[in-house]
Amino acid sequence: MRKLLLVPLMIFLFAASAWAEMNQGLPQVVTDPRQAFVTGSIVVKGEGAAPTEKKLSAAQKRIMALRAAKVVALREIAEILDGVAISGETTVVNAAAESDTVRATVQGIVKGAQVIKEIYDPLSEMAVVYVTVPMTGPNGIMGQLLPQVIPLAPPAWPAYQQPLETVQPSNFDGLIIDAREKPFRPALINRIVTKNGESIYDPAKVAQDILVERGAAEYTNDIGKAKALLGERGSSNPLIIKAEGIVRSTDVEVAPEDASAIFSSNQSKNYLEGAKVVFVLR
């Protein structure tokens, strides 16, 4: 009798141990678009179970529970993508309403989302699936959406005009904008403008192959990390500028002397055309 009781107990302990092992090292969930710009990807968790109205084998329950969990995760990915800012107060869902191409692109991004971890608990017959979409790269959100949404973005600011008293060109080969003290919102299109309403940096002027590969800018919460990110793009001496203000929540305003320094240094290094720009967020 005692042996008969030990068998189900051992099965339970084995299943519990396997479940605990599968739950180790779980992916970090990232569902806030603002945070996704910094971490480099959106990561969601979906949960599901097999239908109970049908008589299914253990293998069928596992397959159907995992499929249900993935469907939930993909649905959440679609909802998060709708909230990604394009520029100002315009989000992806606004652009998708205006453009069939944008809508199809978003659907393609959702379908292309990658499963990075699957977990199934045979005791509860519940499944958990983690799904991710990168922000950059050919299959990323910025790489696929930027070429589609730039024509739909609000009109750009007029181009910056260098004052007569110019600053001598320097050896700066990248740009870090410190916006930690401002209510800055990362977006697919973040511009840098002057107090006179002139545009110094406009992602629409960046070559499309660069936009597809790595986006219009990078984002972090630390100056040191910003330098490291630019270092990966070949920049060893970035210009660090503190944001003076924020316009329409996504465009950074810089002081006149800083605008002149950015313009002058870019004349010789062309780092803006290479999107060697990092925004530091709080």
Backbone torsions as a table, in degrees:
resi	resn	phi	psi	omega
1	MET	NA	-42.8	-179.3
2	ARG	-63.1	-38.1	178.7
3	LYS	-64.3	-37.9	179.8
4	LEU	-63.9	-35.4	179.0
5	LEU	-73.1	-31.1	-177.8
6	LEU	-70.6	-29.8	-177.1
7	VAL	-61.5	-55.1	179.0
8	PRO	-64.0	-31.0	178.1
9	LEU	-64.9	-42.6	179.1
10	MET	-65.4	-39.4	177.6
11	ILE	-62.0	-43.5	179.9
12	PHE	-62.2	-45.3	-178.5
13	LEU	-65.5	-37.3	178.6
14	PHE	-64.8	-44.5	180.0
15	ALA	-65.1	-40.9	179.5
16	ALA	-65.0	-39.0	179.2
17	SER	-65.9	-41.7	179.2
18	ALA	-64.5	-40.6	178.9
19	TRP	-63.5	-43.3	179.7
20	ALA	-64.8	-39.1	179.6
21	GLU	-64.9	-40.7	-180.0
22	MET	-67.1	-26.5	-177.8
23	ASN	-83.9	-3.2	178.7
24	GLN	-77.5	144.3	177.3
25	GLY	64.2	40.7	-179.2
26	LEU	-69.6	146.4	177.8
27	PRO	-61.1	149.8	177.0
28	GLN	-79.8	119.6	-179.5
29	VAL	-72.1	131.1	178.2
30	VAL	-131.4	102.1	-177.6
31	THR	-113.8	-8.6	177.7
32	ASP	-86.6	118.8	-179.4
33	PRO	-54.3	-37.0	179.2
34	ARG	-60.6	-45.3	179.5
35	GLN	-67.5	-33.9	-178.7
36	ALA	-63.5	-33.3	176.9
37	PHE	-62.2	-33.3	-179.0
38	VAL	-80.9	-46.0	-176.9
39	THR	-76.5	-23.5	177.5
40	GLY	96.5	1.2	179.1
41	SER	-164.9	156.9	170.2
42	ILE	-96.2	133.2	178.0
43	VAL	-131.0	123.4	-179.7
44	VAL	-123.7	160.0	179.8
45	LYS	-119.4	125.0	177.2
46	GLY	-114.9	142.7	178.7
47	GLU	-121.8	144.2	-179.4
48	GLY	-158.6	166.0	178.4
49	ALA	-140.5	156.7	177.1
50	ALA	-71.5	152.3	177.5
51	PRO	-62.4	143.4	-176.6
52	THR	-95.5	-11.7	-176.3
53	GLU	-80.0	-9.4	179.9
54	LYS	-111.2	149.3	175.2
55	LYS	-86.7	114.1	-174.6
56	LEU	-124.7	153.7	174.5
57	SER	-76.7	168.8	179.4
58	ALA	-60.8	-39.6	180.0
59	ALA	-66.7	-40.5	178.9
60	GLN	-65.0	-39.3	178.3
61	LYS	-62.0	-41.5	179.9
62	ARG	-63.2	-49.2	-177.9
63	ILE	-61.0	-44.9	-176.2
64	MET	-72.8	-32.5	177.2
65	ALA	-67.9	-42.6	177.9
66	LEU	-64.5	-39.2	178.6
67	ARG	-64.8	-41.8	179.4
68	ALA	-64.2	-40.5	179.6
69	ALA	-65.1	-38.8	179.1
70	LYS	-66.0	-39.6	178.1
71	VAL	-60.3	-42.0	178.4
72	VAL	-63.0	-43.4	-179.2
73	ALA	-64.0	-43.8	-180.0
74	LEU	-65.1	-35.4	177.6
75	ARG	-64.2	-39.5	178.9
76	GLU	-69.4	-37.6	176.2
77	ILE	-56.7	-45.0	-179.6
78	ALA	-61.4	-41.3	179.8
79	GLU	-66.1	-39.6	179.5
80	ILE	-66.7	-43.1	179.5
81	LEU	-58.5	-37.4	178.5
82	ASP	-59.5	-28.9	-177.0
83	GLY	-92.0	-2.2	178.7
84	VAL	-68.3	130.8	-178.6
85	ALA	-76.0	138.6	172.7
86	ILE	-90.9	-57.9	173.2
87	SER	-166.5	151.5	-179.2
88	GLY	55.2	-128.0	179.9
89	GLU	-99.9	10.4	-178.6
90	THR	-88.8	129.3	178.7
91	THR	-114.7	172.8	-178.4
92	VAL	-59.0	-38.0	-178.4
93	VAL	-63.2	-33.6	176.2
94	ASN	-64.6	-45.1	-179.3
95	ALA	-66.1	-38.7	179.5
96	ALA	-64.6	-32.0	178.2
97	ALA	-69.3	-27.7	-178.6
98	GLU	-90.6	-25.5	-170.6
99	SER	-132.1	124.5	175.4
100	ASP	-65.5	-31.9	179.9
101	THR	-65.9	-44.2	178.0
102	VAL	-63.7	-42.5	-179.9
103	ARG	-61.2	-43.8	179.4
104	ALA	-66.3	-36.4	178.8
105	THR	-64.6	-43.4	178.4
106	VAL	-62.3	-42.9	178.6
107	GLN	-61.9	-37.9	178.3
108	GLY	-66.5	-38.2	177.9
109	ILE	-63.3	-43.5	180.0
110	VAL	-62.9	-45.7	-179.8
111	LYS	-64.0	-30.5	-178.4
112	GLY	-86.9	1.3	179.1
113	ALA	-57.7	141.4	-174.8
114	GLN	-100.1	133.1	173.4
115	VAL	-78.6	123.5	-178.3
116	ILE	-108.7	-15.2	176.0
117	LYS	-161.0	136.5	175.8
118	GLU	-124.6	136.8	178.5
119	ILE	-134.0	134.8	175.5
120	TYR	-132.7	129.2	178.8
121	ASP	-104.3	108.6	-178.6
122	PRO	-66.4	-20.5	-179.8
123	LEU	-73.7	-49.1	179.1
124	SER	-90.3	-11.6	-177.5
125	GLU	59.3	33.5	177.5
126	MET	-108.2	147.0	178.6
127	ALA	-121.3	149.5	175.3
128	VAL	-129.1	131.6	179.6
129	VAL	-128.8	130.8	175.5
130	TYR	-103.8	129.2	-177.2
131	VAL	-126.3	142.9	-178.9
132	THR	-133.1	153.0	171.8
133	VAL	-132.7	124.6	179.0
134	PRO	-72.5	155.2	177.3
135	MET	-82.1	-35.0	-176.4
136	THR	-117.3	178.3	-179.0
137	GLY	91.5	165.3	-177.7
138	PRO	-56.9	-31.8	179.9
139	ASN	-99.3	6.6	-177.6
140	GLY	-86.4	171.5	-177.3
141	ILE	-63.5	-48.7	-178.4
142	MET	-67.7	-42.1	-178.3
143	GLY	-61.1	-38.3	-177.7
144	GLN	-86.7	-35.1	-173.9
145	LEU	-89.1	-35.0	-174.9
146	LEU	-53.9	-49.1	-179.9
147	PRO	-61.0	-25.0	-178.3
148	GLN	-84.3	-35.3	-172.0
149	VAL	-93.4	-19.8	-179.5
150	ILE	-55.8	-44.3	178.0
151	PRO	-65.2	-20.3	-178.3
152	LEU	-93.2	-9.1	-177.7
153	ALA	-68.4	154.8	176.3
154	PRO	-56.3	153.4	-178.5
155	PRO	-52.2	140.3	-179.8
156	ALA	-72.6	162.4	174.6
157	TRP	-69.1	155.5	174.5
158	PRO	-62.0	151.7	-176.2
159	ALA	-64.7	146.6	179.7
160	TYR	-65.9	135.8	176.8
161	GLN	-110.0	117.6	-178.9
162	GLN	-66.2	128.5	177.7
163	PRO	-63.9	164.5	-177.8
164	LEU	-62.3	-39.4	177.6
165	GLU	-83.3	94.5	-173.4
166	THR	-90.7	157.8	174.6
167	VAL	-92.1	139.3	-179.9
168	GLN	-64.2	137.9	178.2
169	PRO	-55.4	145.6	-178.9
170	SER	-120.8	-177.3	-179.8
171	ASN	-95.7	15.2	177.5
172	PHE	-63.9	134.8	-177.0
173	ASP	-127.0	21.4	177.2
174	GLY	-171.1	170.3	-175.8
175	LEU	-135.6	130.0	173.6
176	ILE	-117.1	123.5	177.0
177	ILE	-105.7	113.8	-179.5
178	ASP	-87.8	102.3	-177.8
179	ALA	-111.7	24.1	-174.5
180	ARG	-67.1	-23.5	-179.3
181	GLU	-95.0	6.1	-176.4
182	LYS	-122.8	155.4	179.1
183	PRO	-79.8	63.0	-175.7
184	PHE	-83.1	140.1	-179.7
185	ARG	-117.7	115.9	177.3
186	PRO	-65.2	144.7	-176.1
187	ALA	-150.3	173.7	175.0
188	LEU	-64.8	-32.5	179.9
189	ILE	-126.2	101.1	173.4
190	ASN	-110.1	117.4	-179.0
191	ARG	-99.5	160.4	173.3
192	ILE	-116.4	124.9	-172.9
193	VAL	-131.5	167.6	176.9
194	THR	-99.6	171.7	176.9
195	LYS	-67.0	-18.9	177.5
196	ASN	-87.1	3.7	178.3
197	GLY	79.8	30.8	177.7
198	GLU	-107.7	145.9	-177.3
199	SER	-93.0	125.0	175.0
200	ILE	-96.1	-40.8	178.7
201	TYR	-129.1	121.2	179.0
202	ASP	-130.9	114.7	-179.2
203	PRO	-54.9	-22.5	178.8
204	ALA	-62.8	-19.8	-179.2
205	LYS	-90.0	-4.5	-179.0
206	VAL	-83.7	141.9	179.7
207	ALA	-58.4	141.7	-174.3
208	GLN	-63.2	-34.6	-179.4
209	ASP	-65.3	-32.6	176.6
210	ILE	-70.5	-42.8	178.8
211	LEU	-60.0	-42.7	-178.2
212	VAL	-66.1	-40.9	-174.7
213	GLU	-74.9	-42.1	-172.7
214	ARG	-139.3	6.5	178.0
215	GLY	82.6	179.1	-175.8
216	ALA	-83.9	-16.6	-179.8
217	ALA	-167.7	173.0	173.6
218	GLU	-121.2	164.5	-172.0
219	TYR	-138.7	140.0	177.1
220	THR	-155.0	-178.9	179.7
221	ASN	-121.5	20.5	-176.0
222	ASP	-151.3	135.0	-179.3
223	ILE	-61.7	-42.1	179.1
224	GLY	-60.0	-42.1	178.0
225	LYS	-66.6	-35.1	178.2
226	ALA	-61.9	-43.4	178.0
227	LYS	-62.7	-39.7	179.9
228	ALA	-65.3	-40.2	178.8
229	LEU	-63.1	-42.9	178.2
230	LEU	-68.4	-32.7	176.9
231	GLY	-59.8	-34.7	177.9
232	GLU	-67.6	-20.1	178.3
233	ARG	-99.9	10.9	176.2
234	GLY	89.3	12.1	179.3
235	SER	-96.8	126.7	-179.0
236	SER	-115.1	-10.5	-176.6
237	ASN	-141.5	72.0	-176.3
238	PRO	-76.3	148.9	172.8
239	LEU	-84.3	128.7	-178.9
240	ILE	-108.4	120.3	-176.8
241	ILE	-122.9	138.1	176.9
242	LYS	-92.8	131.2	-179.9
243	ALA	-64.8	133.6	176.7
244	GLU	-86.4	-29.5	-178.2
245	GLY	-169.8	176.6	179.2
246	ILE	-128.2	134.1	178.8
247	VAL	-115.7	130.6	178.8
248	ARG	54.7	26.9	174.6
249	SER	72.0	-20.6	-175.4
250	THR	-121.4	-9.4	180.0
251	ASP	-105.2	129.4	-177.6
252	VAL	-90.8	132.2	178.0
253	GLU	-102.0	133.4	-180.0
254	VAL	-119.0	158.2	-179.7
255	ALA	-67.8	156.7	-178.7
256	PRO	-54.8	-44.8	-179.2
257	GLU	-66.6	-33.2	177.5
258	ASP	-71.4	-38.2	177.1
259	ALA	-60.0	-43.1	179.6
260	SER	-65.0	-38.9	179.3
261	ALA	-66.0	-41.2	178.4
262	ILE	-62.9	-49.4	-177.5
263	PHE	-60.4	-47.7	-176.0
264	SER	-64.7	-46.1	-179.1
265	SER	-66.7	-32.4	179.9
266	ASN	-71.9	-22.8	179.4
267	GLN	-58.1	-35.1	-177.5
268	SER	-98.9	-26.4	-174.8
269	LYS	-105.9	-20.6	178.5
270	ASN	53.6	37.7	-178.5
271	TYR	-74.1	-25.7	178.3
272	LEU	-67.8	-40.1	178.2
273	GLU	-63.8	-24.0	177.0
274	GLY	-94.7	8.0	179.8
275	ALA	54.8	38.5	176.3
276	LYS	-87.7	67.6	-175.1
277	VAL	-131.3	133.9	176.3
278	VAL	-129.0	130.7	174.4
279	PHE	-100.3	129.2	178.9
280	VAL	-100.9	121.2	-176.1
281	LEU	-102.8	160.6	175.7
282	ARG	-83.4	NA	NA
